[in-house]
Amino acid sequence: MARRNRLAALAGMKQVRELQLRQAEMRLAESNDALRRVELRRDEAVEALEAGQQGWSDAVSQPYLSLQMAASWSASLHLGEDALREVEAERSDAESERHARTGDWRGSSARADLVRSLLRSADRDSRRHKDEAALNAIEDRTARGRSES
């Protein structure tokens, strides 16, 4: 009875650990997707800043550049740099989140593996116990048959 209860408890634990593992996998996938989206926005911000710098370079190479135009380009470049810094901060946060979710997934995976191993071991012990009981019953019948003869 205790063996059956242990097997049932381990089977229940296995289901819980499997669900926790799936949840950790989904959260890790979500954090990977979030990081990819931030990296795409970073690439766009870099391209926009490079385009602004190229425009500034083209404007400076002209024979005449007004102070108003220089101020406009300067402000545009500062905005692009600020946008890139913001995206870099978001990227850092997304990488930290992914790192944390990877740790959560590894922990969930290890716990699920442990419960699977315990369940296999308990199942093996249970089968061995049943086999031993069956062998003992056969030995008892054989011994009784000899004593009756």
C-alpha positions as CSV (number, residue, x, y, z in Angstrom):
1,M,0.0,0.0,0.0
2,A,2.8,2.4,0.9
3,R,4.6,1.6,-2.3
4,R,1.4,2.4,-4.3
5,N,1.0,5.7,-2.4
6,R,4.6,6.6,-3.1
7,L,4.2,5.8,-6.8
8,A,1.0,7.8,-7.0
9,A,2.6,10.8,-5.1
10,L,5.6,10.7,-7.4
11,A,3.4,10.5,-10.5
12,G,1.5,13.6,-9.2
13,M,4.8,15.4,-8.6
14,K,6.0,14.5,-12.1
15,Q,2.9,16.0,-13.6
16,V,3.4,19.2,-11.6
17,R,7.1,19.4,-12.5
18,E,6.3,18.8,-16.2
19,L,3.8,21.7,-16.1
20,Q,6.4,23.9,-14.4
21,L,9.0,23.0,-17.0
22,R,6.6,23.8,-19.8
23,Q,5.8,27.2,-18.1
24,A,9.5,27.9,-17.8
25,E,10.0,27.0,-21.5
26,M,7.3,29.3,-22.5
27,R,8.7,32.2,-20.4
28,L,12.1,31.6,-21.8
29,A,10.7,31.7,-25.4
30,E,8.9,34.9,-24.6
31,S,12.1,36.5,-23.3
32,N,13.9,35.4,-26.4
33,D,11.3,36.9,-28.6
34,A,11.4,40.2,-26.6
35,L,15.1,40.3,-26.9
36,R,14.8,39.8,-30.7
37,R,12.3,42.6,-31.0
38,V,14.6,44.9,-29.0
39,E,17.5,44.0,-31.2
40,L,15.5,44.8,-34.3
41,R,14.6,48.2,-32.8
42,R,18.3,48.7,-32.0
43,D,19.3,47.9,-35.6
44,E,16.7,50.4,-36.8
45,A,18.0,53.1,-34.4
46,V,21.6,52.5,-35.5
47,E,20.5,52.8,-39.2
48,A,18.6,56.0,-38.4
49,L,21.6,57.5,-36.6
50,E,24.0,56.5,-39.4
51,A,21.7,58.1,-41.9
52,G,21.6,61.3,-39.8
53,Q,25.4,61.3,-39.6
54,Q,25.7,60.8,-43.3
55,G,23.2,63.7,-43.8
56,W,25.3,65.8,-41.5
57,S,28.4,64.9,-43.4
58,D,26.8,65.7,-46.7
59,A,25.6,69.1,-45.3
60,V,29.0,70.0,-43.9
61,S,30.6,69.3,-47.2
62,Q,28.4,71.9,-49.0
63,P,30.0,75.3,-49.7
64,Y,27.4,77.0,-47.6
65,L,25.9,75.8,-44.3
66,S,23.6,78.1,-42.3
67,L,23.7,78.1,-38.5
68,Q,20.1,77.2,-38.4
69,M,20.7,74.2,-40.6
70,A,23.7,73.2,-38.4
71,A,21.6,73.4,-35.2
72,S,18.8,71.3,-36.9
73,W,21.3,68.6,-37.8
74,S,22.9,68.7,-34.4
75,A,19.5,68.3,-32.6
76,S,18.6,65.5,-35.0
77,L,21.8,63.7,-34.2
78,H,21.3,64.1,-30.4
79,L,17.8,62.7,-30.7
80,G,19.1,59.7,-32.6
81,E,21.8,59.1,-30.0
82,D,19.3,59.4,-27.2
83,A,17.0,56.9,-29.0
84,L,19.9,54.5,-29.4
85,R,20.8,54.8,-25.7
86,E,17.2,54.0,-24.7
87,V,17.1,51.0,-26.9
88,E,20.5,49.8,-25.6
89,A,19.1,50.1,-22.0
90,E,16.0,48.1,-23.1
91,R,18.3,45.5,-24.7
92,S,20.3,45.2,-21.5
93,D,17.1,44.7,-19.5
94,A,15.9,42.1,-22.1
95,E,19.2,40.2,-21.8
96,S,19.0,40.2,-18.0
97,E,15.4,38.9,-18.3
98,R,16.5,36.2,-20.7
99,H,19.3,35.2,-18.4
100,A,17.0,35.0,-15.4
101,R,14.5,32.9,-17.5
102,T,17.3,30.6,-18.6
103,G,18.1,30.0,-15.0
104,D,14.5,29.3,-14.1
105,W,14.3,26.9,-17.0
106,R,17.4,25.0,-16.0
107,G,16.1,24.7,-12.4
108,S,12.7,23.5,-13.6
109,S,14.4,21.0,-16.0
110,A,16.6,19.7,-13.2
111,R,13.6,19.3,-10.8
112,A,11.6,17.5,-13.5
113,D,14.5,15.2,-14.3
114,L,14.9,14.4,-10.6
115,V,11.2,13.4,-10.2
116,R,11.3,11.3,-13.4
117,S,14.4,9.5,-12.0
118,L,12.7,9.0,-8.6
119,L,9.6,7.7,-10.3
120,R,11.5,5.2,-12.5
121,S,13.4,4.0,-9.4
122,A,10.2,3.6,-7.4
123,D,8.6,1.8,-10.3
124,R,11.5,-0.6,-10.6
125,D,11.4,-1.2,-6.8
126,S,7.7,-1.9,-7.0
127,R,8.1,-4.3,-9.9
128,R,11.0,-6.1,-8.1
129,H,8.9,-6.3,-4.9
130,K,6.0,-7.9,-6.9
131,D,8.4,-10.3,-8.6
132,E,9.9,-11.3,-5.2
133,A,6.4,-11.8,-3.8
134,A,5.5,-14.0,-6.7
135,L,8.7,-16.0,-6.4
136,N,8.0,-16.4,-2.6
137,A,4.5,-17.6,-3.4
138,I,5.9,-20.2,-5.9
139,E,8.5,-21.3,-3.4
140,D,5.8,-21.7,-0.7
141,R,3.5,-23.7,-3.0
142,T,6.5,-25.9,-4.0
143,A,7.5,-26.4,-0.4
144,R,3.9,-27.3,0.6
145,G,3.7,-29.8,-2.3
146,R,6.8,-31.5,-1.2
147,S,5.7,-31.7,2.4
148,E,2.4,-33.2,1.5
149,S,4.0,-35.9,-0.6
